[in-house]
Amino acid sequence: SMKINRLHDWDVSCSEAVAIQEELKGRLLLADEPEGVPPETMAGADISYSRHSDLFFAAVILFSYPALEILEEAFWMERVCFPYVPGLLSFREAPPLLKAFEKLSQAPDLAIFDGQGIAHPRGIGLASHMGLLLDVPTIGCAKSRLVGEYEPVGLEKGETADLLYKG
């Protein structure tokens, strides 16, 4: 099963959470592509919850790569008490996500999260934070932009636009 790095407590105040982010940011290793062999497995992870509930549902799906066949699915449900604070999402979502990852029989070579990576006010969003906790390369695939500016992305498959941010 997966080994989780216990880097800090989760029962913290918002100011302690910011200090943890500032400390962990220095440990991030940034790369456009994973070094060495290409990934053979990839995980996709997300959290779901009802707007008026503290019950969070975490899901992790492990895929073969590049075929994207489902190899494993893991789920976890728990109550979360950390408040909703923009920029501190990982302190709400990481604990149940970690429990789901712990149920996988193998660590993925790469993981994608519905959350920011380094495009974050302090340079360490959910995806980057989870990468340190899991010791796995991660990609943030967030629904909304927290920082920076970008040009419209084309409609063709594979088109990109750079996110420009001077933090």
N, C-alpha and C positions, 0 to 999 in steps of 0.2 A: 504493500500500500504506500501511499504518498507520505513523505516526511515533510512536516510543516516547520519552518523556522519560527521560533517563538522570540520575536524581536522586541516586543513591548507588551504592556498591559493594554486591555481594551476598555477597562472601566476607568476612563479618564475624562477630565473636563475639556472643554473646547480649546482653552489656551494650552493645555498639556498636549492635545492632539496636534495643534499647529507646531509645537516644539518637536514632537516626534517626526512630523513631516520634514521639518527643516534638517533634523539630524539624519534621517534616512535618505534624503535627496542626494547626499554626498556619496552614497553607496551604489547609485544607479550606474549601470554600464550601458551606454547608448550605441546602437549599431543599426544601420539600414537593413542588414541581412544577418541572420545567425551565422556565426563562424563555423567552419568545419563542414560536417556532413549536413545535407538538407534534412529538414524535419520529416519524420515518418509518421508521426502522430500529431494531432492538433486538438485542443479542447476549445469549446465555446461555452462561456459561462454567463449567466444572467440571474437577476433577482426579480421577483414579482411580489407585490403586496397590494392590499386594498388601501385606498386613500385614508380611510378612517380606522385603520387597524395597525397594531404594532406587530402583527404576525407576518414574517417574511418567509418567502419560498425561494430557495436557491436551487438552481439546476446547472449541472455540468454534463456536457455530452463530449465524449472522446471519439474522434474520427481518425480513420487512416488518412494519410496525406501522400499524394494528391487525390486519391480516389474518392475521399470523403464518405467512406462506408462507416456506419456507426459501429464502434467497437464496444462501447460501454456507456451507461447513463447512471448518474448519481444525483440524488436529491436530498435536501435537508430543509426542515421547517423549524423556525424558532422565533420567539418574541425578541424584539430589539428595542432597547430603551434610549440609545444615543439619539439626540435630536437631529432634525433635518437642518443642516447648515451647509449652504453652498461652499464647495471647496473641501468639505470634510466627509464626503460621501463614503469613503472607505471605512470610516469608523462605524457606520451603520451596516454596510453591505459585506465587508470582508469577513466578519466572524461566521455568519451562516454559509458564505461561499467556501470558506476554509473547511467547514464540516462536510460539505458536499465533496470537495476535492479529496478529503481524507478517505472517503469511501471508494475511490478509484483504486483498482488493483495495480495500476502503473501510472507513473508521472508522464504527462504529455511532453513532447519536444517543444511545443509552442502553445500559448493560450491567448485567446481573444476575449476581451471583456466589453460589456456595454457600459463604458465609462472612459474617462480620459486617461491617457498615459502621461506624457510630459507636457501636453498642451493644457496647463493647469496653472493657476496663479502662483503656486509655490513649486511648480515643476514636478509634482508627484501626485498624480491622480490615482484612482482606484486600480487601473491596470498596472501602473508602475509599482505601486505599493504591493499588490498581489505578486508581482514578479519576484520581489525581494523575499516575501513570505514563503513562496513556493519554490524559489530558486529555479525558475523557469523563464525563458524569454517570453515577453508579453507584448500585445498590441492593444491599444485603446481604440474602441470603435464607438464613440459617444454619439448620442442623438443631438446634443446641443453644444455650441461653442462657448467656452469660458473665457478664452483669451485669443488675441491675434486677429488678423484680417486675411481674407482670401478672395480670389476671383471665382466667378461661377465655374462649376465643374461641368464638362461636356456630358452629353447623354450616351455616348458610345461606351461599351464595356471596356474597362481598363483605364478610362480617362482619370486624370488626377489634377489637383490644384494644390500649390504649396500654401501652407498656413504660415504666415509671417508674424512673428511676435518678438519684440525687444523687451525682455523681462528684466 
